[in-house]
Amino acid sequence: MILPIVAYGDPVLRKKCSDIDPDYPELDTLIANMWETMYKANGVGLAAPQIGKPIRLFLVDTSPFAEDEELSREERDLLGGFKSVFINAKIEVETGAKWAFNEGCLSIPDIREDVSRHPEIQVTYLDSDFKPRTETFGGLLARVIQHEYDHIEGVLFTDKISSLKRRLLKGKLGNISKGNIAVDYKMRFPAQKKVR
């Protein structure tokens, strides 16, 4: 089932999310619905707060980047084969000099800005079978994971841009929270009662 994606301005996007355990109600269904929702919106990642759930769960599928000719063959192969569920994730280590890359977000449609992030991270998390994992990720994959991880920490990519840029985007962000924007996927806007 395709779920509405929560728009900028909704308080759930600012909550530090809670850990979950294997008894979380209908978790498999929730994960399946999140994959379907993410693909319908043409995303490469989706975090539970973006569908209104303040829990430490996010998904990443970077296969759309496999077509990007600007990336090396090795990176395209890595990104093309990566699909994972992250439960109760914690970034343990961030290394390397930060680098800027243009980011967007399904909860903040039609806004893209350069965000600086570390090129390598080490993450501990539980997979969809609740098996513990510790993995190191680099490059664009690390960036996507950091973006989704920020969501479960109550942080948005717009928090990582300069205050001047944020001021310049204030009107656009206000319009998003009011629903004054055209999107081709289902969204829930904080200033409106209905989903569209």
N, C-alpha and C positions, 0 to 999 in steps of 0.2 A: 504494500500500500504506500502510495506517495504521500508524504507528510508535508505540511506547510513549513517553510523555512522562516524562522523568526528574524525580523528586520531590526536594523540598528535602532537603538533607543529602548528596546525591551530590557527590563531589569535582569532577566535570566542570563543575558550575555555578559553581565558584570559580576556574576557570582563565582566565587571559588568553589568548584564542584566537589562532591562527596565521592569517596571510594564506593565501589559496589562489590558484592560477593556473588558466588555462583547461584544463589537462591533469588537473585533479582528477578521480579516477575516478568515472564515472557521475554527474556533477554534475546533468545534466538530470533523471535519475531521482530523485536525492536531493531536488531542488527540488520536483518533482511530488509526491513522497511527503510532503514537509513541508506543502505546501498542503493535501493531503488530510487529514493529521493535524490541522492547525490548524482546518480547517472542522468536522471531526468533534467537536472539543472546544469549538466555538463561540468560538474566539479571534479576535483582531484582529491578532495578531502572534505570530511563533514564531521563536526563534533556534536555530541548530544545536546549541549546548550542551544545549538542552532535549530533544534527541533523542540525546544522548550523543556528539556530534561537537564537539571543541574547535577549530572553525574559524570564521573571521570571515564568517558568512553569516546573514542574517535576512530574514524576509518580513513585509510589512505589507499588510493589506487592511482599511481602515476603513469599508467599506460598511455594516456594522451600525449605525454611528452616524448614518447618513442618516435614520433613523426617529425620532431623538431630538428631540422637539418643543421641548425647552428650548434647543436651539441655534438660531442664526440660520439663515435660509434659505440664505444664502451659505455658511456653514460646513457645513451639511448637504449641499449640492451638492458642495463640495470633498471632504468625507470620503466621500461616496457614490461618487465616481469615482476614488478613489485605491487602487491596487494595485501594489505594487512589490517587487522583489528587491533587496537591498542586499548587495554583496560587498565585503569589505575596507574597510568604511566607517570614516570618521574624522570626528568632530564637530570642525570647525575653530573655530567661533565660537558662543558662547551669549550671548544678549542679553536685556535686559529684567528687570524685577523678578520674582523667583520667585513662583509662585502654586500653591496647593494644590489637589489633585484626588484623588478616591478611586480607588485603583488596586488591581488584583488581578493574579494570575499563574497560568498553567496549571500551573506546577511547585509552586505553593503554594496548592492549592485551599482554598476556604472561608475565606480570610483576605483582608480588604480594609482598606486604611488610606490616610489622606490623605498624599500625597507632594508636596513642593514642587519644582518644576522651572522652568527658564527658559521664557518664552513663545515665543522664536524661536531657531532654530539654523541654522547653515550646515553642510552635510555634503558631503564628497567621498566618492564611492563608485564602484563598477563595477556596471552593471546586469547582467541575466542574459546579455547578449551580450558582456559584458566591455568595454562602452563606458564611458569615464570620464565622470562627471557631477559637477557642483558645483551644489547646489540649496539654497535657503533655504525652511524650513518654519516655520509658526507654529501657535499654538493647540493644539488637541487632537491634531492630526497630529504636531506637534513632540514632544508628550508621548509618544505611542505609539512614535515612533522613538527617543526617548531611553531609554525602558524597554527596548526590544529591544537597543539599543546597549550598555546596561549589561550585558546578558547576555554579550556577546562580550568584555567587559572583566572578567568574573568578579564582577559586582556584582548584587545582588538588591534589589528595592524595599524589602525589610525592613531593609536596611542604611541606608536614608535616613529611617527613623523614629526617634523618641527612644529612648534606652536604656531608659527606663521602659516604654514600649510594647513594646519587644522582650522585656523580662523578663516582662511580662504574657502575651506570646504564646509563651513558651518551651515550655510543655506542649503547646500545639496544634501547634507546629512539630515537636516530638519525635514526636507522634502521626503527623504526615504522613510523616516519614522512616521510621517503622516500618510504614507502610501501614495504620494504624488510622483510616481515613477512607473514606467512600463517595464514589466518583467515577463519572461515567457515560462516561468515556473511558479508553483503555488507558494505564496508568502503570507505571513501573519504580521500585520503592522501594529505597533503599540498604540497609535492614536485612532485606530479603527476597531470596531467590534467584530467585523467579519473577516474571513480569510478570502484572499483573491489571488 
